[in-house]
Amino acid sequence: MFIASILLKFRAHQRYRQTLRTFRQLNDHLLEDVGISRNDIDVIARRQYHEEDRSGITADTGRAPLTRQEIAS
């Protein structure tokens, strides 16, 4: 049980870092198209991390994170 909790936290943190990385790679125009600014990136990533951490349920859908092309389309 303890190990599972640590593993969930680790995976949530990995997704937090991946979310940051993905959004930071987008240009300002693409960010504006999805309705966020550069200042919102960390807030969005942290919200996702804390929601997963609290619930113990991950947002992992079994597929790779979205690519820049998938986000832009």
FIVO-641709 format. One record per residue (C-alpha): x, y, z; chain. Coordinates in nm, 2 decimals. Example, Ala and Ser with C-alpha at 12.3 -4.5 7.8 and 13.67 -1.06 7.14 Angstrom:
2
+--------+--------+--------+-------+
|     xx |     yy |     zz | chain |
+--------+--------+--------+-------+
|   1.23 |  -0.45 |   0.78 |     A |
|   1.37 |  -0.11 |   0.71 |     A |
+--------+--------+--------+-------+
END
This chain:
73
+--------+--------+--------+-------+
|     xx |     yy |     zz | chain |
+--------+--------+--------+-------+
|   0.00 |   0.00 |   0.00 |     A |
|   0.28 |   0.24 |   0.09 |     A |
|   0.48 |   0.16 |  -0.22 |     A |
|   0.17 |   0.20 |  -0.44 |     A |
|   0.12 |   0.55 |  -0.29 |     A |
|   0.48 |   0.65 |  -0.37 |     A |
|   0.44 |   0.51 |  -0.72 |     A |
|   0.12 |   0.71 |  -0.78 |     A |
|   0.30 |   1.03 |  -0.66 |     A |
|   0.60 |   0.96 |  -0.88 |     A |
|   0.38 |   0.90 |  -1.19 |     A |
|   0.17 |   1.21 |  -1.12 |     A |
|   0.49 |   1.41 |  -1.09 |     A |
|   0.62 |   1.27 |  -1.42 |     A |
|   0.30 |   1.37 |  -1.59 |     A |
|   0.33 |   1.72 |  -1.43 |     A |
|   0.68 |   1.76 |  -1.58 |     A |
|   0.56 |   1.62 |  -1.92 |     A |
|   0.27 |   1.87 |  -1.92 |     A |
|   0.51 |   2.16 |  -1.85 |     A |
|   0.75 |   2.05 |  -2.12 |     A |
|   0.47 |   2.01 |  -2.38 |     A |
|   0.31 |   2.35 |  -2.32 |     A |
|   0.64 |   2.53 |  -2.30 |     A |
|   0.73 |   2.40 |  -2.65 |     A |
|   0.42 |   2.57 |  -2.80 |     A |
|   0.44 |   2.91 |  -2.95 |     A |
|   0.23 |   3.20 |  -2.82 |     A |
|  -0.01 |   3.18 |  -3.11 |     A |
|  -0.09 |   2.81 |  -3.04 |     A |
|  -0.13 |   2.88 |  -2.67 |     A |
|  -0.37 |   3.17 |  -2.75 |     A |
|  -0.57 |   2.93 |  -2.97 |     A |
|  -0.63 |   2.69 |  -2.68 |     A |
|  -0.71 |   2.98 |  -2.45 |     A |
|  -0.41 |   3.00 |  -2.22 |     A |
|  -0.12 |   3.22 |  -2.17 |     A |
|   0.24 |   3.14 |  -2.07 |     A |
|   0.16 |   3.24 |  -1.71 |     A |
|  -0.11 |   2.98 |  -1.70 |     A |
|   0.11 |   2.68 |  -1.79 |     A |
|   0.24 |   2.61 |  -1.44 |     A |
|  -0.10 |   2.66 |  -1.28 |     A |
|  -0.26 |   2.41 |  -1.52 |     A |
|   0.01 |   2.15 |  -1.47 |     A |
|   0.00 |   2.19 |  -1.09 |     A |
|  -0.37 |   2.15 |  -1.08 |     A |
|  -0.35 |   1.83 |  -1.28 |     A |
|  -0.08 |   1.70 |  -1.04 |     A |
|  -0.27 |   1.78 |  -0.72 |     A |
|  -0.60 |   1.64 |  -0.85 |     A |
|  -0.42 |   1.31 |  -0.93 |     A |
|  -0.24 |   1.31 |  -0.60 |     A |
|  -0.55 |   1.37 |  -0.39 |     A |
|  -0.77 |   1.12 |  -0.57 |     A |
|  -0.52 |   0.85 |  -0.63 |     A |
|  -0.67 |   0.82 |  -0.98 |     A |
|  -0.44 |   0.90 |  -1.26 |     A |
|  -0.52 |   1.07 |  -1.59 |     A |
|  -0.32 |   0.80 |  -1.77 |     A |
|  -0.52 |   0.68 |  -2.07 |     A |
|  -0.27 |   0.42 |  -2.17 |     A |
|  -0.14 |   0.62 |  -2.47 |     A |
|   0.16 |   0.85 |  -2.52 |     A |
|   0.13 |   1.22 |  -2.43 |     A |
|  -0.01 |   1.45 |  -2.71 |     A |
|   0.25 |   1.57 |  -2.96 |     A |
|   0.27 |   1.94 |  -3.06 |     A |
|   0.10 |   1.85 |  -3.39 |     A |
|  -0.19 |   1.68 |  -3.21 |     A |
|  -0.24 |   1.98 |  -2.98 |     A |
|  -0.23 |   2.22 |  -3.27 |     A |
|  -0.49 |   2.04 |  -3.48 |     A |
+--------+--------+--------+-------+
END
